[in-house]
Each structure stands twice: as C-alpha cells, then as structure tokens.
Amino acid sequence: MFTGIVQGVGKVIAIKKKYCFKQYTVEFPNHILTPKIQIGMSVSNNGCCLSVTKVINNEISFDLIQKTLEVTNFKDVQIGELINLERSIIFGQEVGGHLMSGHIFTTAKIVNILRSKNNMKMLLRPKKIESMKYVLETGFIGIDGISLTVGEVLEKTFYINLIPETIRNTNISNRKIEDSVNVEIDSYTQSIVDTTERTIKSFQSNSLNLIK
C-alpha cells in the first residue's frame, strides 16, 4: 500500500527489451534508499506497484510484464525519463495523501495544460471512458502515483489542480500535452459506485417481475 505522497524522483538509466517483457533500471535519489531496498520489495513507480528484481547501489531494477505494459504508460518509457517513486507504507505511518494500492486502472491523455504563476491545471481524458463514472468532483484520484483531488468533471474529461509543492517534488512539471499518465481510481469510490449500480439494477429487475 502507498499514500500517494511522492518521496522522490528517479531517472531511467537502462531498459532491456524482450518479447512481451521489459526490465528497466531507475537511479534512485539517496534519501529514499534508507531503510535498505532489497530484492522482492514493492515500490510505487509512477503509481504502479512493482517488485524490485535487482539492486546495485542506488540503481534499482524492475520487471515489466505484458499486462503491466498494456495497462500503464510504461510501454512508452524512455531512457532519461523521470519517474515518481514511493516506498510502501509502514504500519503506523502517517497517511498524508490517501491509501493507494498501486494497481493502475487505466491511463489518461493530457488534453490541455493551464499554467499560472503559482499553480498548474491539467485536463485529462481517460483511455477507458467508462472509468469516468468513478471520477467525482472533489474525490480522490491517483495520477502517476500522486494523490490528488479531482477538480471540474466534464463528460469525457476531468481537471486536476496542482500546487507548487507537487510541481516541485514530482515529474508532473515535465509532462506535455498528448503525454499519458497512469490513473488509479480510488477504491472506496469504485466500491460505492459499483454497489449503487448493482442495487439499482436489482431494484429495476424486481420491479419488472412484480409488474409481470
């Protein structure tokens, strides 16, 4: 589990491509290497929970299987790209953002970026349009591993608002229009929406049976 508070930004320094598979290596900032990172540990990479497969000093490698490449923006990852990083939470640790599983629901394309002196606003369009039913104004959402509050919600797009702290400490300032970002839907919101839909369908079905 993660909090969506990005602890540091790492740089992709190597990519090994195989059939339906990638291994990529990230140069970690020193301040998030303590406690020591070991093989098998889970680390959020742009919001995606990945297992450590190799450790050489501050160079940490991860395997990307076909399913991960299909669902996330890692299919387009390039050497030199910056990655948002977060170590998994420790029991009793403060949750500054919101609880996140690291399971990416879909990606979203950046449709527009509005910049002002002290903040930034992005308009996003999810690849899975059906995921919009889980995107609620002032609700939680994870974007590239960043815990954010949803802004205005339109029919097929939604806004996120970014404060200076987020812009300074994540890779979001390097994102451009047409880039794809990883999206994690808030699990509580998804549960409530799905339960409500099932309840309504059940009620409608029972009502039809009564009429018959």
Stockholm file with secondary structure:
# STOCKHOLM 1.0

chainA/1-212         MFTGIVQGVGKVIAIKKKYCFKQYTVEFPNHILTPKIQIGMSVSNNGCCLSVTKVINNEISFDLIQKTLEVTNFKDVQIGELINLERSIIFGQEVGGHLMSGHIFTTAKIVNILRSKNNMKMLLRPKKIESMKYVLETGFIGIDGISLTVGEVLEKTFYINLIPETIRNTNISNRKIEDSVNVEIDSYTQSIVDTTERTIKSFQSNSLNLIK
#=GR chainA/1-212 SS CBCSCCCEEEEEEEEEEETTEEEEEEECCGGGCCSCCCTTCEEEETTEEEEEEEEETTEEEEEEEHHHHHHSGGGGCCTTCEEEEEECCCTTCCCSSCCBCCCCCEEEEEEEEEECSSCEEEEEEESSGGGGGGCCTTCEEEETTEEEEEEEECSSCEEEEECHHHHHHSSGGGCCTTCEEEEEECHHHHHHHHHHHHHHHHHHHHHHHHHC
#=GC SS_cons         CBCSCCCEEEEEEEEEEETTEEEEEEECCGGGCCSCCCTTCEEEETTEEEEEEEEETTEEEEEEEHHHHHHSGGGGCCTTCEEEEEECCCTTCCCSSCCBCCCCCEEEEEEEEEECSSCEEEEEEESSGGGGGGCCTTCEEEETTEEEEEEEECSSCEEEEECHHHHHHSSGGGCCTTCEEEEEECHHHHHHHHHHHHHHHHHHHHHHHHHC
//
